[in-house]
């Protein structure tokens, strides 16, 4: 499904701006799919892609069927920019917007965890395992969804 009408929705909206080539975006998909499985009866999940329809068709099977995937209408020249139906985003990927049923953006977040090893400011080597990254992504997404449900007042659904 590549259409989503914001004026007809009954549920709060989790809107993510993403791209197929974005490593944190790709790594976050399993956690996102689990969240959608748990909350799709109470929240709409829409992903706006930097990618065009042809590129997006290769990815559809990676995502929960309850997520609405919307491609860019045309190839963007800037790797950080999306312009879909008048929604212009220039802040990089992934970015999540939490939108209430009356179209108020109550919060947004950027980024996702990926497995990595790096050296912190004190010279200590830090490793984030695949499991830790998955757990961190799931917990952050769930916190965002719970905030959205709470601020929209649909706890009783």
C-alpha positions in Angstrom: 0.0 0.0 0.0 1.5 3.3 -1.0 -1.3 5.7 -0.1 -2.3 7.0 3.3 -4.9 9.7 3.9 -4.1 11.7 7.0 -7.5 13.3 7.2 -9.4 9.9 7.5 -7.3 8.3 10.2 -8.8 7.3 13.5 -5.6 6.3 15.3 -2.4 8.2 16.3 0.4 8.0 13.7 4.0 6.8 14.0 5.7 8.3 11.0 9.2 7.3 10.1 11.4 8.8 7.4 13.8 6.2 6.2 16.0 5.0 3.3 17.0 1.6 2.0 20.7 2.4 2.1 20.7 3.6 5.7 22.4 1.0 7.9 20.6 2.0 11.2 17.3 2.0 9.4 17.8 -1.5 8.1 19.0 -2.8 11.4 16.0 -1.4 13.2 13.4 -3.2 11.0 13.1 -6.4 13.2 12.4 -4.3 16.3 9.9 -2.1 14.3 8.1 -5.2 13.0 7.7 -6.5 16.6 6.3 -3.1 17.8 3.9 -3.0 14.9 2.7 -6.6 15.7 2.0 -5.4 19.3 0.5 -2.0 18.6 -1.0 -1.8 15.1 -4.5 -2.1 16.5 -3.9 1.3 18.3 -1.4 3.2 16.1 -1.0 3.6 12.4 2.6 3.0 11.2 3.7 4.8 8.0 7.2 4.9 6.6 8.2 7.5 4.1 11.1 6.3 1.9 13.9 8.3 0.2 13.7 5.5 -2.3 11.4 5.4 -5.4 8.7 2.8 -6.0 10.9 0.4 -8.0 13.6 0.4 -5.2 10.9 0.0 -2.5 9.3 -3.0 -4.1 12.5 -5.0 -3.4 12.1 -4.3 0.4 8.4 -4.8 0.9 8.8 -8.4 2.2 11.2 -7.2 5.0 8.4 -5.2 6.7 5.3 -6.2 8.7 2.2 -6.1 6.4 0.5 -3.6 8.7 3.2 -0.9 7.9 2.3 1.5 5.1 5.3 2.0 2.9 5.4 5.2 0.8 8.1 5.8 -1.8 9.4 9.2 -3.0 7.7 10.2 -6.2 11.1 11.1 -7.7 14.7 10.5 -7.1 16.1 13.1 -4.6 19.4 14.7 -5.4 20.2 15.2 -1.7 20.8 12.0 0.3 19.2 13.5 3.4 16.1 15.0 1.8 12.6 13.6 1.2 9.7 15.5 -0.4 6.5 13.6 -0.4 3.1 15.2 -0.9 4.4 18.5 0.5 6.1 16.9 3.5 9.7 18.0 3.3 12.3 16.3 5.6 15.9 17.3 5.6 17.3 15.8 8.9 18.7 12.4 8.0 17.4 8.9 8.7 15.8 7.3 10.5 13.6 10.0 12.0 10.4 9.2 13.8 7.5 11.6 14.3 4.8 10.9 16.9 1.5 12.5 15.6 -1.7 12.5 17.6 -5.1 12.0 16.0 -5.6 15.8 15.8 -2.3 16.1 13.8 -0.1 17.5 16.6 3.5 16.3 16.4 4.2 15.6 20.1 7.7 14.3 19.7 10.4 13.2 17.3 13.6 11.2 17.5 16.5 10.5 15.2 18.7 7.5 14.8 18.8 3.9 15.8 21.3 1.6 17.4 23.5 -0.7 15.4 26.1 -3.3 16.4 29.4 -1.5 16.6 32.7 -1.1 18.5 34.1 2.3 19.2 36.4 4.2 21.5 34.8 6.6 24.0 36.1 10.0 25.1 38.2 8.3 27.9 39.9 5.9 25.4 37.8 2.9 26.5 36.7 0.5 23.8 32.9 0.1 23.8 31.1 -2.8 22.0 27.4 -2.8 21.3 26.3 -6.3 20.4 23.6 -7.2 17.9 21.4 -8.3 20.9 22.0 -5.0 22.7 21.3 -2.9 19.6 18.1 -4.9 18.9 16.9 -4.5 22.6 17.8 -0.8 22.6 15.9 -0.2 19.4 12.8 -2.1 20.6 12.8 -0.3 24.0 13.1 3.1 22.4 10.4 2.4 19.8 8.1 1.0 22.5 8.6 4.1 24.7 7.7 6.3 21.8 4.6 4.3 21.0 3.5 4.3 24.6 4.0 8.1 24.8 2.0 8.6 21.6 -0.9 6.4 22.9 -0.9 8.2 26.3 -0.8 11.7 24.8 -3.6 10.8 22.4 -5.7 9.3 25.1 -6.3 6.0 23.5 -5.1 3.9 26.4 -8.6 2.3 26.7 -8.5 0.7 23.2 
